[in-house]
Structures are given as structure tokens and as C-alpha cells.
Amino acid sequence: MYQVFKDKGLIFQETTLTMSLADGQQTTGEVFTTQVMIEIEGRSVLTRFIILPKAKGNQTLLLPKTKGTRTDFLSSAGLILDVKNACWYFWDNPTYNPTVSVWRRIGHPVHS
């Protein structure tokens, strides 16, 4: 994705960021950030991506969540994940729940 973003001419800002790792430890490092308009089911959400330039293969893109704000993608888009039923919906339209098609690609079962 990083290369796709570069090829499309997106502008990146270099900054230092403190990140919390899965084990709870914090690390500080140089990152690139950019904003991208993500479209999902007819809705557009401006989303900030964080690129870790030192990551192997540079395939890691993070969607940040800042404590106390609505900056993460799921919140910004108003998405609710229903993991048990393998679907999702918008918070303002709980009766609409398309199947999470990405789960098919990673081998998780999808229930209709």
C-alpha cells in the first residue's frame, strides 16, 4: 500500500511517534503519515495512515487511534463489527449488515 500511495502522488509527512506494542511496551520511532479518503458502501471517511519505514517489506500500515478522540477508522466511519455473525454495519443503520468479504480471503468462515 505504501508504494501505491506513493505512485498516486500522496504527500507524506515525516514525524516521530510513540507507539504502544501488543505486549504493552512503548517505543518511539520515525514514521510517515498521510491522509486518504476511504470509501465504503457509499460513504467517505478521511483516514490518517501511519507508515513504518523501517518495517521489513514495509507492508505495515497503521490506522491510529488517539485516546479520547474519534480518529480511528472504525469510529470515524461509524462501523460496528459483529464478529460472532461475521458481518458489520453502520451505527446509524443496524439492519444493514453486509458480509465481511475480507474474511473469505483470510480463511475465516462467513455466515450468510
PDB file as gemmi writes it, atoms N, CA and C in Angstrom:
CRYST1    1.000    1.000    1.000  90.00  90.00  90.00 P 1                      
ATOM      1  N   MET A   1       0.813  -1.188   0.000  1.00  0.00           N  
ATOM      2  CA  MET A   1       0.000   0.000   0.000  1.00  0.00           C  
ATOM      3  C   MET A   1       0.861   1.257   0.000  1.00  0.00           C  
ATOM      4  N   TYR A   2       1.956   1.218   0.712  1.00  0.00           N  
ATOM      5  CA  TYR A   2       2.828   2.391   0.755  1.00  0.00           C  
ATOM      6  C   TYR A   2       3.246   2.794  -0.653  1.00  0.00           C  
ATOM      7  N   GLN A   3       3.665   1.810  -1.459  1.00  0.00           N  
ATOM      8  CA  GLN A   3       4.090   2.112  -2.822  1.00  0.00           C  
ATOM      9  C   GLN A   3       2.919   2.610  -3.663  1.00  0.00           C  
ATOM     10  N   VAL A   4       1.752   2.045  -3.460  1.00  0.00           N  
ATOM     11  CA  VAL A   4       0.555   2.501  -4.184  1.00  0.00           C  
ATOM     12  C   VAL A   4       0.277   3.956  -3.849  1.00  0.00           C  
ATOM     13  N   PHE A   5       0.348   4.299  -2.567  1.00  0.00           N  
ATOM     14  CA  PHE A   5       0.129   5.677  -2.153  1.00  0.00           C  
ATOM     15  C   PHE A   5       1.166   6.601  -2.789  1.00  0.00           C  
ATOM     16  N   LYS A   6       2.433   6.186  -2.793  1.00  0.00           N  
ATOM     17  CA  LYS A   6       3.487   6.996  -3.408  1.00  0.00           C  
ATOM     18  C   LYS A   6       3.226   7.180  -4.892  1.00  0.00           C  
ATOM     19  N   ASP A   7       2.855   6.083  -5.573  1.00  0.00           N  
ATOM     20  CA  ASP A   7       2.598   6.148  -7.012  1.00  0.00           C  
ATOM     21  C   ASP A   7       1.427   7.070  -7.346  1.00  0.00           C  
ATOM     22  N   LYS A   8       0.483   7.195  -6.445  1.00  0.00           N  
ATOM     23  CA  LYS A   8      -0.670   8.067  -6.660  1.00  0.00           C  
ATOM     24  C   LYS A   8      -0.369   9.519  -6.290  1.00  0.00           C  
ATOM     25  N   GLY A   9       0.855   9.770  -5.820  1.00  0.00           N  
ATOM     26  CA  GLY A   9       1.274  11.132  -5.535  1.00  0.00           C  
ATOM     27  C   GLY A   9       0.841  11.679  -4.188  1.00  0.00           C  
ATOM     28  N   LEU A  10       0.492  10.805  -3.259  1.00  0.00           N  
ATOM     29  CA  LEU A  10       0.119  11.286  -1.937  1.00  0.00           C  
ATOM     30  C   LEU A  10       1.319  11.927  -1.253  1.00  0.00           C  
ATOM     31  N   ILE A  11       1.046  12.909  -0.449  1.00  0.00           N  
ATOM     32  CA  ILE A  11       2.092  13.628   0.273  1.00  0.00           C  
ATOM     33  C   ILE A  11       2.242  13.010   1.660  1.00  0.00           C  
ATOM     34  N   PHE A  12       3.478  12.712   2.031  1.00  0.00           N  
ATOM     35  CA  PHE A  12       3.778  12.113   3.327  1.00  0.00           C  
ATOM     36  C   PHE A  12       4.498  13.122   4.198  1.00  0.00           C  
ATOM     37  N   GLN A  13       4.200  13.086   5.488  1.00  0.00           N  
ATOM     38  CA  GLN A  13       4.921  13.895   6.454  1.00  0.00           C  
ATOM     39  C   GLN A  13       5.721  12.960   7.338  1.00  0.00           C  
ATOM     40  N   GLU A  14       6.982  13.320   7.582  1.00  0.00           N  
ATOM     41  CA  GLU A  14       7.814  12.518   8.478  1.00  0.00           C  
ATOM     42  C   GLU A  14       7.690  13.093   9.880  1.00  0.00           C  
ATOM     43  N   THR A  15       7.500  12.215  10.842  1.00  0.00           N  
ATOM     44  CA  THR A  15       7.337  12.656  12.220  1.00  0.00           C  
ATOM     45  C   THR A  15       7.823  11.563  13.165  1.00  0.00           C  
ATOM     46  N   THR A  16       7.995  11.917  14.424  1.00  0.00           N  
ATOM     47  CA  THR A  16       8.343  10.947  15.460  1.00  0.00           C  
ATOM     48  C   THR A  16       7.071  10.614  16.226  1.00  0.00           C  
ATOM     49  N   LEU A  17       6.875   9.316  16.479  1.00  0.00           N  
ATOM     50  CA  LEU A  17       5.643   8.874  17.118  1.00  0.00           C  
ATOM     51  C   LEU A  17       5.954   7.836  18.187  1.00  0.00           C  
ATOM     52  N   THR A  18       5.299   7.958  19.331  1.00  0.00           N  
ATOM     53  CA  THR A  18       5.387   6.931  20.364  1.00  0.00           C  
ATOM     54  C   THR A  18       4.239   5.960  20.155  1.00  0.00           C  
ATOM     55  N   MET A  19       4.575   4.668  20.022  1.00  0.00           N  
ATOM     56  CA  MET A  19       3.575   3.640  19.737  1.00  0.00           C  
ATOM     57  C   MET A  19       3.544   2.628  20.867  1.00  0.00           C  
ATOM     58  N   SER A  20       2.359   2.118  21.155  1.00  0.00           N  
ATOM     59  CA  SER A  20       2.202   1.031  22.120  1.00  0.00           C  
ATOM     60  C   SER A  20       2.197  -0.285  21.366  1.00  0.00           C  
ATOM     61  N   LEU A  21       3.061  -1.204  21.772  1.00  0.00           N  
ATOM     62  CA  LEU A  21       3.139  -2.511  21.137  1.00  0.00           C  
ATOM     63  C   LEU A  21       2.105  -3.450  21.747  1.00  0.00           C  
ATOM     64  N   ALA A  22       1.915  -4.602  21.121  1.00  0.00           N  
ATOM     65  CA  ALA A  22       0.905  -5.563  21.571  1.00  0.00           C  
ATOM     66  C   ALA A  22       1.142  -6.012  23.012  1.00  0.00           C  
ATOM     67  N   ASP A  23       2.409  -6.056  23.434  1.00  0.00           N  
ATOM     68  CA  ASP A  23       2.717  -6.502  24.799  1.00  0.00           C  
ATOM     69  C   ASP A  23       2.656  -5.363  25.822  1.00  0.00           C  
ATOM     70  N   GLY A  24       2.231  -4.177  25.388  1.00  0.00           N  
ATOM     71  CA  GLY A  24       2.085  -3.050  26.290  1.00  0.00           C  
ATOM     72  C   GLY A  24       3.289  -2.134  26.362  1.00  0.00           C  
ATOM     73  N   GLN A  25       4.429  -2.565  25.829  1.00  0.00           N  
ATOM     74  CA  GLN A  25       5.618  -1.722  25.834  1.00  0.00           C  
ATOM     75  C   GLN A  25       5.435  -0.578  24.842  1.00  0.00           C  
ATOM     76  N   GLN A  26       6.125   0.517  25.119  1.00  0.00           N  
ATOM     77  CA  GLN A  26       6.077   1.653  24.209  1.00  0.00           C  
ATOM     78  C   GLN A  26       7.415   1.806  23.520  1.00  0.00           C  
ATOM     79  N   THR A  27       7.351   2.235  22.273  1.00  0.00           N  
ATOM     80  CA  THR A  27       8.553   2.502  21.500  1.00  0.00           C  
ATOM     81  C   THR A  27       8.344   3.793  20.726  1.00  0.00           C  
ATOM     82  N   THR A  28       9.424   4.504  20.491  1.00  0.00           N  
ATOM     83  CA  THR A  28       9.365   5.750  19.734  1.00  0.00           C  
ATOM     84  C   THR A  28      10.186   5.582  18.468  1.00  0.00           C  
ATOM     85  N   GLY A  29       9.636   6.040  17.360  1.00  0.00           N  
ATOM     86  CA  GLY A  29      10.363   5.914  16.106  1.00  0.00           C  
ATOM     87  C   GLY A  29       9.856   6.882  15.053  1.00  0.00           C  
ATOM     88  N   GLU A  30      10.627   6.961  13.969  1.00  0.00           N  
ATOM     89  CA  GLU A  30      10.256   7.808  12.841  1.00  0.00           C  
ATOM     90  C   GLU A  30       9.193   7.105  12.007  1.00  0.00           C  
ATOM     91  N   VAL A  31       8.163   7.839  11.617  1.00  0.00           N  
ATOM     92  CA  VAL A  31       7.090   7.297  10.787  1.00  0.00           C  
ATOM     93  C   VAL A  31       6.743   8.313   9.702  1.00  0.00           C  
ATOM     94  N   PHE A  32       6.047   7.833   8.677  1.00  0.00           N  
ATOM     95  CA  PHE A  32       5.458   8.703   7.664  1.00  0.00           C  
ATOM     96  C   PHE A  32       3.952   8.671   7.876  1.00  0.00           C  
ATOM     97  N   THR A  33       3.299   9.816   7.730  1.00  0.00           N  
ATOM     98  CA  THR A  33       1.845   9.845   7.821  1.00  0.00           C  
ATOM     99  C   THR A  33       1.270  10.476   6.562  1.00  0.00           C  
ATOM    100  N   THR A  34       0.064  10.066   6.224  1.00  0.00           N  
ATOM    101  CA  THR A  34      -0.664  10.662   5.116  1.00  0.00           C  
ATOM    102  C   THR A  34      -2.145  10.485   5.373  1.00  0.00           C  
ATOM    103  N   GLN A  35      -2.955  11.253   4.685  1.00  0.00           N  
ATOM    104  CA  GLN A  35      -4.403  11.112   4.812  1.00  0.00           C  
ATOM    105  C   GLN A  35      -4.979  10.635   3.489  1.00  0.00           C  
ATOM    106  N   VAL A  36      -5.921   9.707   3.586  1.00  0.00           N  
ATOM    107  CA  VAL A  36      -6.530   9.104   2.405  1.00  0.00           C  
ATOM    108  C   VAL A  36      -8.038   9.060   2.613  1.00  0.00           C  
ATOM    109  N   MET A  37      -8.785   9.380   1.559  1.00  0.00           N  
ATOM    110  CA  MET A  37     -10.231   9.253   1.617  1.00  0.00           C  
ATOM    111  C   MET A  37     -10.581   7.802   1.309  1.00  0.00           C  
ATOM    112  N   ILE A  38     -11.176   7.119   2.265  1.00  0.00           N  
ATOM    113  CA  ILE A  38     -11.589   5.729   2.118  1.00  0.00           C  
ATOM    114  C   ILE A  38     -13.091   5.724   1.856  1.00  0.00           C  
ATOM    115  N   GLU A  39     -13.504   5.006   0.801  1.00  0.00           N  
ATOM    116  CA  GLU A  39     -14.928   4.876   0.507  1.00  0.00           C  
ATOM    117  C   GLU A  39     -15.387   3.471   0.857  1.00  0.00           C  
ATOM    118  N   ILE A  40     -16.487   3.391   1.594  1.00  0.00           N  
ATOM    119  CA  ILE A  40     -17.043   2.101   1.977  1.00  0.00           C  
ATOM    120  C   ILE A  40     -18.569   2.196   1.916  1.00  0.00           C  
ATOM    121  N   GLU A  41     -19.153   1.361   1.089  1.00  0.00           N  
ATOM    122  CA  GLU A  41     -20.612   1.304   0.936  1.00  0.00           C  
ATOM    123  C   GLU A  41     -21.230   2.690   0.749  1.00  0.00           C  
ATOM    124  N   GLY A  42     -20.623   3.493  -0.122  1.00  0.00           N  
ATOM    125  CA  GLY A  42     -21.181   4.796  -0.450  1.00  0.00           C  
ATOM    126  C   GLY A  42     -20.857   5.915   0.519  1.00  0.00           C  
ATOM    127  N   ARG A  43     -20.093   5.638   1.540  1.00  0.00           N  
ATOM    128  CA  ARG A  43     -19.701   6.671   2.498  1.00  0.00           C  
ATOM    129  C   ARG A  43     -18.206   6.913   2.381  1.00  0.00           C  
ATOM    130  N   SER A  44     -17.802   8.157   2.592  1.00  0.00           N  
ATOM    131  CA  SER A  44     -16.390   8.522   2.520  1.00  0.00           C  
ATOM    132  C   SER A  44     -15.891   8.922   3.902  1.00  0.00           C  
ATOM    133  N   VAL A  45     -14.686   8.436   4.230  1.00  0.00           N  
ATOM    134  CA  VAL A  45     -14.090   8.716   5.539  1.00  0.00           C  
ATOM    135  C   VAL A  45     -12.641   9.133   5.320  1.00  0.00           C  
ATOM    136  N   LEU A  46     -12.289  10.337   5.750  1.00  0.00           N  
ATOM    137  CA  LEU A  46     -10.903  10.780   5.681  1.00  0.00           C  
ATOM    138  C   LEU A  46     -10.138  10.079   6.796  1.00  0.00           C  
ATOM    139  N   THR A  47      -9.124   9.306   6.414  1.00  0.00           N  
ATOM    140  CA  THR A  47      -8.414   8.447   7.356  1.00  0.00           C  
ATOM    141  C   THR A  47      -6.921   8.724   7.308  1.00  0.00           C  
ATOM    142  N   ARG A  48      -6.306   8.844   8.484  1.00  0.00           N  
ATOM    143  CA  ARG A  48      -4.860   9.050   8.550  1.00  0.00           C  
ATOM    144  C   ARG A  48      -4.184   7.687   8.635  1.00  0.00           C  
ATOM    145  N   PHE A  49      -3.215   7.465   7.758  1.00  0.00           N  
ATOM    146  CA  PHE A  49      -2.420   6.242   7.773  1.00  0.00           C  
ATOM    147  C   PHE A  49      -1.042   6.553   8.324  1.00  0.00           C  
ATOM    148  N   ILE A  50      -0.487   5.602   9.065  1.00  0.00           N  
ATOM    149  CA  ILE A  50       0.879   5.696   9.576  1.00  0.00           C  
ATOM    150  C   ILE A  50       1.685   4.591   8.916  1.00  0.00           C  
ATOM    151  N   ILE A  51       2.797   4.963   8.301  1.00  0.00           N  
ATOM    152  CA  ILE A  51       3.668   4.008   7.615  1.00  0.00           C  
ATOM    153  C   ILE A  51       4.959   3.891   8.412  1.00  0.00           C  
ATOM    154  N   LEU A  52       5.360   2.656   8.690  1.00  0.00           N  
ATOM    155  CA  LEU A  52       6.607   2.402   9.413  1.00  0.00           C  
ATOM    156  C   LEU A  52       7.700   2.132   8.387  1.00  0.00           C  
ATOM    157  N   PRO A  53       8.548   3.114   8.087  1.00  0.00           N  
ATOM    158  CA  PRO A  53       9.527   2.945   7.013  1.00  0.00           C  
ATOM    159  C   PRO A  53      10.580   1.881   7.294  1.00  0.00           C  
ATOM    160  N   LYS A  54      10.822   1.545   8.559  1.00  0.00           N  
ATOM    161  CA  LYS A  54      11.847   0.549   8.871  1.00  0.00           C  
ATOM    162  C   LYS A  54      11.273  -0.863   8.985  1.00  0.00           C  
ATOM    163  N   ALA A  55       9.972  -1.020   8.769  1.00  0.00           N  
ATOM    164  CA  ALA A  55       9.356  -2.350   8.842  1.00  0.00           C  
ATOM    165  C   ALA A  55       9.851  -3.200   7.679  1.00  0.00           C  
ATOM    166  N   LYS A  56      10.117  -4.478   7.939  1.00  0.00           N  
ATOM    167  CA  LYS A  56      10.580  -5.379   6.880  1.00  0.00           C  
ATOM    168  C   LYS A  56       9.504  -5.500   5.814  1.00  0.00           C  
ATOM    169  N   GLY A  57       9.901  -5.287   4.564  1.00  0.00           N  
ATOM    170  CA  GLY A  57       8.953  -5.373   3.463  1.00  0.00           C  
ATOM    171  C   GLY A  57       8.013  -4.178   3.403  1.00  0.00           C  
ATOM    172  N   ASN A  58       8.051  -3.341   4.423  1.00  0.00           N  
ATOM    173  CA  ASN A  58       7.228  -2.137   4.525  1.00  0.00           C  
ATOM    174  C   ASN A  58       5.776  -2.382   4.140  1.00  0.00           C  
ATOM    175  N   GLN A  59       5.203  -3.456   4.660  1.00  0.00           N  
ATOM    176  CA  GLN A  59       3.807  -3.764   4.383  1.00  0.00           C  
ATOM    177  C   GLN A  59       2.896  -3.338   5.529  1.00  0.00           C  
ATOM    178  N   THR A  60       3.456  -2.688   6.524  1.00  0.00           N  
ATOM    179  CA  THR A  60       2.680  -2.336   7.703  1.00  0.00           C  
ATOM    180  C   THR A  60       2.122  -0.927   7.578  1.00  0.00           C  
ATOM    181  N   LEU A  61       0.803  -0.826   7.586  1.00  0.00           N  
ATOM    182  CA  LEU A  61       0.121   0.458   7.645  1.00  0.00           C  
ATOM    183  C   LEU A  61      -0.759   0.426   8.882  1.00  0.00           C  
ATOM    184  N   LEU A  62      -0.710   1.471   9.664  1.00  0.00           N  
ATOM    185  CA  LEU A  62      -1.498   1.520  10.885  1.00  0.00           C  
ATOM    186  C   LEU A  62      -2.585   2.568  10.761  1.00  0.00           C  
ATOM    187  N   LEU A  63      -3.722   2.264  11.327  1.00  0.00           N  
ATOM    188  CA  LEU A  63      -4.795   3.239  11.454  1.00  0.00           C  
ATOM    189  C   LEU A  63      -4.783   3.692  12.904  1.00  0.00           C  
ATOM    190  N   PRO A  64      -4.393   4.937  13.158  1.00  0.00           N  
ATOM    191  CA  PRO A  64      -4.186   5.366  14.536  1.00  0.00           C  
ATOM    192  C   PRO A  64      -5.475   5.600  15.304  1.00  0.00           C  
ATOM    193  N   LYS A  65      -5.389   5.403  16.593  1.00  0.00           N  
ATOM    194  CA  LYS A  65      -6.465   5.788  17.499  1.00  0.00           C  
ATOM    195  C   LYS A  65      -5.834   6.604  18.607  1.00  0.00           C  
ATOM    196  N   THR A  66      -6.283   7.827  18.750  1.00  0.00           N  
ATOM    197  CA  THR A  66      -5.775   8.701  19.789  1.00  0.00           C  
ATOM    198  C   THR A  66      -6.765   8.686  20.942  1.00  0.00           C  
ATOM    199  N   LYS A  67      -6.276   8.438  22.124  1.00  0.00           N  
ATOM    200  CA  LYS A  67      -7.137   8.322  23.306  1.00  0.00           C  
ATOM    201  C   LYS A  67      -8.022   9.565  23.443  1.00  0.00           C  
ATOM    202  N   GLY A  68      -9.306   9.320  23.581  1.00  0.00           N  
ATOM    203  CA  GLY A  68     -10.238  10.415  23.806  1.00  0.00           C  
ATOM    204  C   GLY A  68     -10.733  11.107  22.551  1.00  0.00           C  
ATOM    205  N   THR A  69     -10.310  10.650  21.374  1.00  0.00           N  
ATOM    206  CA  THR A  69     -10.773  11.273  20.140  1.00  0.00           C  
ATOM    207  C   THR A  69     -11.305  10.212  19.194  1.00  0.00           C  
ATOM    208  N   ARG A  70     -11.991  10.648  18.154  1.00  0.00           N  
ATOM    209  CA  ARG A  70     -12.551   9.725  17.176  1.00  0.00           C  
ATOM    210  C   ARG A  70     -11.676   9.730  15.930  1.00  0.00           C  
ATOM    211  N   THR A  71     -10.434   9.317  16.066  1.00  0.00           N  
ATOM    212  CA  THR A  71      -9.554   9.338  14.906  1.00  0.00           C  
ATOM    213  C   THR A  71      -9.340   7.964  14.295  1.00  0.00           C  
ATOM    214  N   ASP A  72      -9.773   6.889  14.955  1.00  0.00           N  
ATOM    215  CA  ASP A  72      -9.566   5.587  14.341  1.00  0.00           C  
ATOM    216  C   ASP A  72     -10.628   5.351  13.272  1.00  0.00           C  
ATOM    217  N   PHE A  73     -10.309   4.489  12.298  1.00  0.00           N  
ATOM    218  CA  PHE A  73     -11.158   4.301  11.128  1.00  0.00           C  
ATOM    219  C   PHE A  73     -12.545   3.788  11.483  1.00  0.00           C  
ATOM    220  N   LEU A  74     -12.630   2.786  12.332  1.00  0.00           N  
ATOM    221  CA  LEU A  74     -13.934   2.215  12.661  1.00  0.00           C  
ATOM    222  C   LEU A  74     -14.856   3.263  13.281  1.00  0.00           C  
ATOM    223  N   SER A  75     -14.324   4.047  14.200  1.00  0.00           N  
ATOM    224  CA  SER A  75     -15.133   5.096  14.824  1.00  0.00           C  
ATOM    225  C   SER A  75     -15.489   6.190  13.832  1.00  0.00           C  
ATOM    226  N   SER A  76     -14.511   6.628  13.053  1.00  0.00           N  
ATOM    227  CA  SER A  76     -14.760   7.692  12.085  1.00  0.00           C  
ATOM    228  C   SER A  76     -15.810   7.295  11.060  1.00  0.00           C  
ATOM    229  N   ALA A  77     -15.772   6.032  10.636  1.00  0.00           N  
ATOM    230  CA  ALA A  77     -16.726   5.548   9.638  1.00  0.00           C  
ATOM    231  C   ALA A  77     -18.058   5.169  10.261  1.00  0.00           C  
ATOM    232  N   GLY A  78     -18.108   5.085  11.585  1.00  0.00           N  
ATOM    233  CA  GLY A  78     -19.329   4.670  12.249  1.00  0.00           C  
ATOM    234  C   GLY A  78     -19.620   3.196  12.065  1.00  0.00           C  
ATOM    235  N   LEU A  79     -18.557   2.388  11.954  1.00  0.00           N  
ATOM    236  CA  LEU A  79     -18.712   0.954  11.716  1.00  0.00           C  
ATOM    237  C   LEU A  79     -18.797   0.171  13.019  1.00  0.00           C  
ATOM    238  N   ILE A  80     -19.674  -0.811  13.025  1.00  0.00           N  
ATOM    239  CA  ILE A  80     -19.806  -1.751  14.129  1.00  0.00           C  
ATOM    240  C   ILE A  80     -19.488  -3.132  13.578  1.00  0.00           C  
ATOM    241  N   LEU A  81     -18.531  -3.837  14.190  1.00  0.00           N  
ATOM    242  CA  LEU A  81     -18.194  -5.193  13.774  1.00  0.00           C  
ATOM    243  C   LEU A  81     -18.981  -6.193  14.614  1.00  0.00           C  
ATOM    244  N   ASP A  82     -19.633  -7.115  13.942  1.00  0.00           N  
ATOM    245  CA  ASP A  82     -20.330  -8.218  14.606  1.00  0.00           C  
ATOM    246  C   ASP A  82     -19.532  -9.475  14.292  1.00  0.00           C  
ATOM    247  N   VAL A  83     -18.522  -9.752  15.107  1.00  0.00           N  
ATOM    248  CA  VAL A  83     -17.595 -10.848  14.846  1.00  0.00           C  
ATOM    249  C   VAL A  83     -18.308 -12.193  14.912  1.00  0.00           C  
ATOM    250  N   LYS A  84     -19.192 -12.358  15.877  1.00  0.00           N  
ATOM    251  CA  LYS A  84     -19.902 -13.630  16.033  1.00  0.00           C  
ATOM    252  C   LYS A  84     -20.647 -14.022  14.761  1.00  0.00           C  
ATOM    253  N   ASN A  85     -21.282 -13.051  14.121  1.00  0.00           N  
ATOM    254  CA  ASN A  85     -22.061 -13.324  12.916  1.00  0.00           C  
ATOM    255  C   ASN A  85     -21.308 -12.993  11.634  1.00  0.00           C  
ATOM    256  N   ALA A  86     -20.025 -12.653  11.770  1.00  0.00           N  
ATOM    257  CA  ALA A  86     -19.156 -12.357  10.624  1.00  0.00           C  
ATOM    258  C   ALA A  86     -19.769 -11.321   9.694  1.00  0.00           C  
ATOM    259  N   CYS A  87     -20.228 -10.217  10.288  1.00  0.00           N  
ATOM    260  CA  CYS A  87     -20.765  -9.136   9.469  1.00  0.00           C  
ATOM    261  C   CYS A  87     -20.456  -7.806  10.154  1.00  0.00           C  
ATOM    262  N   TRP A  88     -20.833  -6.736   9.488  1.00  0.00           N  
ATOM    263  CA  TRP A  88     -20.645  -5.406  10.042  1.00  0.00           C  
ATOM    264  C   TRP A  88     -21.810  -4.547   9.586  1.00  0.00           C  
ATOM    265  N   TYR A  89     -21.957  -3.382  10.227  1.00  0.00           N  
ATOM    266  CA  TYR A  89     -22.993  -2.445   9.821  1.00  0.00           C  
ATOM    267  C   TYR A  89     -22.602  -1.057  10.303  1.00  0.00           C  
ATOM    268  N   PHE A  90     -23.292  -0.039   9.776  1.00  0.00           N  
ATOM    269  CA  PHE A  90     -23.094   1.322  10.243  1.00  0.00           C  
ATOM    270  C   PHE A  90     -23.939   1.533  11.497  1.00  0.00           C  
ATOM    271  N   TRP A  91     -23.419   2.302  12.435  1.00  0.00           N  
ATOM    272  CA  TRP A  91     -24.107   2.509  13.708  1.00  0.00           C  
ATOM    273  C   TRP A  91     -25.500   3.086  13.505  1.00  0.00           C  
ATOM    274  N   ASP A  92     -25.675   3.891  12.431  1.00  0.00           N  
ATOM    275  CA  ASP A  92     -26.970   4.523  12.201  1.00  0.00           C  
ATOM    276  C   ASP A  92     -27.900   3.685  11.317  1.00  0.00           C  
ATOM    277  N   ASN A  93     -27.466   2.458  10.960  1.00  0.00           N  
ATOM    278  CA  ASN A  93     -28.295   1.578  10.145  1.00  0.00           C  
ATOM    279  C   ASN A  93     -28.028   0.123  10.537  1.00  0.00           C  
ATOM    280  N   PRO A  94     -28.427  -0.279  11.741  1.00  0.00           N  
ATOM    281  CA  PRO A  94     -28.089  -1.625  12.221  1.00  0.00           C  
ATOM    282  C   PRO A  94     -28.782  -2.755  11.470  1.00  0.00           C  
ATOM    283  N   THR A  95     -29.790  -2.453  10.661  1.00  0.00           N  
ATOM    284  CA  THR A  95     -30.458  -3.524   9.909  1.00  0.00           C  
ATOM    285  C   THR A  95     -29.697  -3.894   8.650  1.00  0.00           C  
ATOM    286  N   TYR A  96     -28.785  -3.016   8.200  1.00  0.00           N  
ATOM    287  CA  TYR A  96     -27.964  -3.306   7.023  1.00  0.00           C  
ATOM    288  C   TYR A  96     -26.675  -3.946   7.503  1.00  0.00           C  
ATOM    289  N   ASN A  97     -26.422  -5.198   7.128  1.00  0.00           N  
ATOM    290  CA  ASN A  97     -25.205  -5.863   7.598  1.00  0.00           C  
ATOM    291  C   ASN A  97     -24.602  -6.741   6.503  1.00  0.00           C  
ATOM    292  N   PRO A  98     -23.838  -6.110   5.595  1.00  0.00           N  
ATOM    293  CA  PRO A  98     -23.182  -6.906   4.560  1.00  0.00           C  
ATOM    294  C   PRO A  98     -22.164  -7.867   5.171  1.00  0.00           C  
ATOM    295  N   THR A  99     -21.969  -8.983   4.529  1.00  0.00           N  
ATOM    296  CA  THR A  99     -20.980  -9.956   4.985  1.00  0.00           C  
ATOM    297  C   THR A  99     -19.594  -9.353   4.885  1.00  0.00           C  
ATOM    298  N   VAL A 100     -18.750  -9.636   5.842  1.00  0.00           N  
ATOM    299  CA  VAL A 100     -17.373  -9.138   5.824  1.00  0.00           C  
ATOM    300  C   VAL A 100     -16.596  -9.965   4.813  1.00  0.00           C  
ATOM    301  N   SER A 101     -16.538  -9.483   3.577  1.00  0.00           N  
ATOM    302  CA  SER A 101     -15.948 -10.276   2.496  1.00  0.00           C  
ATOM    303  C   SER A 101     -14.461 -10.517   2.692  1.00  0.00           C  
ATOM    304  N   VAL A 102     -13.769  -9.635   3.393  1.00  0.00           N  
ATOM    305  CA  VAL A 102     -12.334  -9.823   3.587  1.00  0.00           C  
ATOM    306  C   VAL A 102     -12.063 -11.095   4.374  1.00  0.00           C  
ATOM    307  N   TRP A 103     -12.986 -11.536   5.211  1.00  0.00           N  
ATOM    308  CA  TRP A 103     -12.788 -12.753   5.979  1.00  0.00           C  
ATOM    309  C   TRP A 103     -12.677 -13.958   5.075  1.00  0.00           C  
ATOM    310  N   ARG A 104     -13.338 -13.927   3.930  1.00  0.00           N  
ATOM    311  CA  ARG A 104     -13.229 -15.042   2.991  1.00  0.00           C  
ATOM    312  C   ARG A 104     -11.779 -15.196   2.525  1.00  0.00           C  
ATOM    313  N   ARG A 105     -11.115 -14.077   2.327  1.00  0.00           N  
ATOM    314  CA  ARG A 105      -9.750 -14.110   1.807  1.00  0.00           C  
ATOM    315  C   ARG A 105      -8.751 -14.613   2.829  1.00  0.00           C  
ATOM    316  N   ILE A 106      -9.033 -14.433   4.106  1.00  0.00           N  
ATOM    317  CA  ILE A 106      -8.060 -14.870   5.111  1.00  0.00           C  
ATOM    318  C   ILE A 106      -8.464 -16.185   5.760  1.00  0.00           C  
ATOM    319  N   GLY A 107      -9.495 -16.835   5.217  1.00  0.00           N  
ATOM    320  CA  GLY A 107      -9.817 -18.186   5.638  1.00  0.00           C  
ATOM    321  C   GLY A 107     -10.752 -18.324   6.816  1.00  0.00           C  
ATOM    322  N   HIS A 108     -11.383 -17.248   7.259  1.00  0.00           N  
ATOM    323  CA  HIS A 108     -12.343 -17.352   8.351  1.00  0.00           C  
ATOM    324  C   HIS A 108     -13.705 -17.715   7.776  1.00  0.00           C  
ATOM    325  N   PRO A 109     -14.511 -18.445   8.495  1.00  0.00           N  
ATOM    326  CA  PRO A 109     -15.837 -18.792   7.990  1.00  0.00           C  
ATOM    327  C   PRO A 109     -16.739 -17.569   7.907  1.00  0.00           C  
ATOM    328  N   VAL A 110     -17.570 -17.544   6.909  1.00  0.00           N  
ATOM    329  CA  VAL A 110     -18.521 -16.452   6.733  1.00  0.00           C  
ATOM    330  C   VAL A 110     -19.915 -17.047   6.726  1.00  0.00           C  
ATOM    331  N   HIS A 111     -20.785 -16.502   7.550  1.00  0.00           N  
ATOM    332  CA  HIS A 111     -22.160 -16.993   7.640  1.00  0.00           C  
ATOM    333  C   HIS A 111     -23.083 -15.997   6.969  1.00  0.00           C  
ATOM    334  N   SER A 112     -23.995 -16.469   6.162  1.00  0.00           N  
ATOM    335  CA  SER A 112     -24.946 -15.577   5.484  1.00  0.00           C  
ATOM    336  C   SER A 112     -26.149 -15.309   6.359  1.00  0.00           C  
TER     337      SER A 112                                                      
END                                                                             
